[in-house]
Amino acid sequence: MTAPAARTARPQEPSKARATLVWIGLAVLLGGAVWLADARWDKLPGLLTQGWKYFQLMSEGVLQNPFTEPWSGYWTRAFDAMMESVYMAWVGTLVGAVLSIPFGFLAARNVAPQWAVQVTRVVLNLIRAVPELVFAIVIMLPIFGFGPIAGTIALGVGAVGTLGKLTAEALEGIDPGPVEAAQASGAPRSAILRWAYWTQVLPEVLAFWLYRFEINIRASAVLGIIGAGGVGTLLSQLFSKRAWDQIGITLLVIIAVTLVVDWISGSIRHRIISGGAVRKDAGEREQDKAEVAL
């Protein structure tokens, strides 16, 4: 008599004590961080008034006719500085991409021996732990001096840590079938690495490179503030002179160029990743058209 009742009894609701304690701990950590920040929270409402004032000052330059002097010169100067940042990001990404390939192979557990994997991963972790700004200040500026070369090399070295790790993870996730087939056929080690490993991860790695290029564009603007070239150098000069009209023009150029580059890079990344599916769908549509015509 008791067995059917036990089977139909409502299951006991799981305890929420652990989740509640976690949320309480997070709230305590957040409150402690806010308190230790020692920020002047009473100044926060002033952002509505002071921020609007600076926005008006920057808008004065943006709303001027860009084809008249001196405004045309300001727009040209801002665009040239922004393009220098784009060039820095592009060359830095290429440097990081090339250097990350051997690091990625050495950090992949299914490619390199265990001792090489451990050493390479430690090196990549150390590179990722140091921001590009520190690379530029401590190493690049003393060697190359002020200018875009120091910023470009700093971006390239900083990209090695991230791209090397992502390349290693992509290599570890490949299909082992082609590798086993190449080994069974007696292919040399270099051919296996080139055609069985690298060919499988190349589309994904190219997408990583393009994404890193987008990140480097933003990082190059920050590096320019310390004199490492690019639009950041121009912004630091304008802020020192409090030339708000030119600052507004420069910020608008930064936003516009960044959005355009992000859109182009995102389109290319999407095409690389889903290119096979796109070509397959196009081929199927052409085949369907041919069958309908017949």
N, C-alpha and C positions, 0 to 999 in steps of 0.2 A: 504493500500500500504506500510505503514512503518513497519507493524508487521513482514512480512517475512524477510525484510532487517535486522531488529533488531535480529531475531533469527539466521541469518546466519553470523552476525558480529563476528569478531575474538575477543575472550575474552581478557580482559585487563591483561597484564602480571603482576603478583604480585610484589610488591615492594621488592627490595633487600637491602633496607637501614638498616633494623635490622641486617641481617646477616653480612653486611659490617661493622657495628659498633661493632659487637661482635668480628670479626676477628681483627679489629683495636685495640680493648681493649686487646685482647690476645697478640698481637704483642707488645703493650706497656708494658704489664706485663712481657713478656719474656725479652724485652730489659732492663727493670728496674732490673730484677733479675740478668741478666748478669753483669750489671754495679755495683750493690750492692755486688756481690760476690767478687769483688776486686781481681780477679784471675790474675795471671801473664801469660796472654795469649801469650806474646812474647816467652815464653818457650815451647809452644805447638809444634813447628816444631822440637825441640830437642828430642821429643819422638821417632822420627824415628831413630836417631843415638844412643841415650842413651838406648832406649828400646832394640835395636838390640844387644848392647853390653852385657846387662844383660841376654838376651836370650842365647847368646853364652856361658856365664859363667855357666848358669844353664844346658845347654846342655852337658857340659863336664862331669857331673856326670851321666846323663842319658845314654850317649853313651858308658860308660865303661862296661866291662864285669860284669854282676850282680852276677856271681858265684865265683868271686875272692875277696879276702880281700883287702881293707876294704869295698869294695862296697856292698858285700852281707850283711854285717852288717847294712849298711845304708838302704838298701831296706827292710830288716826285721824290723828295727826300725820304718821306715815310715809306713809299713803295720800294725804293731801292734798298733801304735798310731791312725791310721785311723780306725781300727776295734774298738778301745776304743770309738771313736766318734760315730760309728754305734751303739754300745751297749748303749751309753748314749741316743742317739736319740730314740732307740727302747723302753728302759725302761721309758724314759720321755713321749713318746707317750702313752704307756700303762697307766701311772699315769694320764695323761691328759684325756685319753678316759674314764677311770672309773669315774673320778670326774665330767666329763662333762655330764654324763647321767642324774643324778638328776637335774643338772642346766638346761639341755635342757628341761626336763619335766616341771620344774617350770617356764621357760621362754616362754612356748608355750601358746598362748591365748586360744586355744581350749582344754586345759588340766587343767591349774591352774587358780585360781581366779585372778582377775585383780590386786589386791594389790601385790600378790606374783610375778606376771609377771613383774610389774614395778620395784620392788626391785631387782629381779634377773637380769633383763636386765641392770640395773645400775651397778651391781657388774661385770657382764660380760664386759660391756663397759670399766670399770676401769681397768680390767685385760688386755684387748686388748690394752689399751692406754699406758701401761708400757712395754717397750721392755724386752726381756729375759735378756739382758745384765745388765739392771738396777736391775732386780730381783736378779741376781747373785751377783752383787757388794754390794747392800744395805742390802739384807736379807740373802741370802744363804751362801756367803763366811764368814760373821761374825759368823754364826751358825755352819756350817759344815767344815769350813776351806778350804784350797786349795785342789783341787782334783776333780775327776769326780762326786762325790756325789752331790756337790753343783751345778754343771752344769746340772746334770740329773733332780734334783728337780726344778731348774729354767725353764728348758724346759717343764717339766710337768705342772707347774703352768701357764706358758705362753700359753700352748695348751688349757687350760680349756676355756679361753675366746672365742677363735675361734670355737672350737668344740662344746661348749655349744650353741653358736648362731646358727651354722649350724644345729645342732640337733633340736633346737626349730623350725627353719624354715621348716625342713623336716616334723616335726610332724604337723605343721599347714597346710601342703599341702596334708595330707593323704585323702583317700576316706572315707567319714563319714558313708558309708553303713555298714561296719562291726561293727563299734562302736555302731550304732543304733540297729543293730541286737543283739549284746551282751547285751545292756541295756534292750532291750525288753524281753530277755530271763531270766532276773534277775541275771546276772552274777555279782560277787563282783567287786568292784572298782579295786582291784589289778589284777584280771584276765583280765579286760578290758584293763588296761594299758599294760599288758604283751602281750596279744594275738591280740588285736584290733589295738593298737597304735604301740607298739615296733616292732611287726612282719612286719608291712608295711614299716617301715623306716630303718630296719636293713641293707639291702643291700646298701642303700645310705649312711648310717652312717659309715659302714665299709670302703667304698670308701673314705670318709672324713678322717678317721683315717690313712689310707695308704698314702694319700696325705700329711697329717700333718707329717707323718714319714719322707717323702722326705724333707720337709722344715726343720725339726729338725736336719737332718744330716748336712745341711749347717750352721744352727745356732750353732751347737755344735762346729764347727771349729772356729767360732768367739769367743765363750765363752772360748775356750782354751787359747786364747791370754791373758786373765786376770788371768790365772792359774786355770781355772775350769775344767781341764782335757781334754783329747782328742788330736787330731792332732794339734789343735791351739797352745797348750803349746809347742809342738815340734817346730813348725814354729817360735814362738817368740824367742825360744832359738837359733835357727839357724840364724835368722835375726840379733840377737844381736852379733853373732860371724861372720856374713857376710860369712857364708859357703854356697856359691851360688851353688856349685855342689850338696850338700845335699838338698838344697831348691828345686832344679829342680827335684830331685828324689821324694821328698815329694809331690810336686804339681802334678806330674804325677800320683802318687798313689791316691791322692785325686780325681783327675778327673776320673781315671779309675774306682775306687770303686763307686763313685757317679753315673756314667753312668750305671754301672751294676745294682745298687740298684734301680735307676729310671726305668730301663727297666723291672726288675722283678716286682716292685710295680705297674707300669703302666699296665702290662699284667694281674696281679691279679685284679686290679680295673676294667679293661675292662671285665674280666671274671665274676666278681661279678655283674656288672651292666647289662650286656647282657647275663648272664648265662641262664635265662629262654628262651630267644629267640633262643640261641644256642641249648639247649636241645630240644626245639620244632622242630627246623629245622632238627636236627638229627633224631628225631622220625618220622617226615614226610618222610625223605629219606628212612628210614628203611621200612616204610609202603609201599612206592612206589616200593621198591625192592621186597617186598613180593608179591605185586599185579602183578608185571611183571613176577615173578617166577611162579605164579599160571596161 
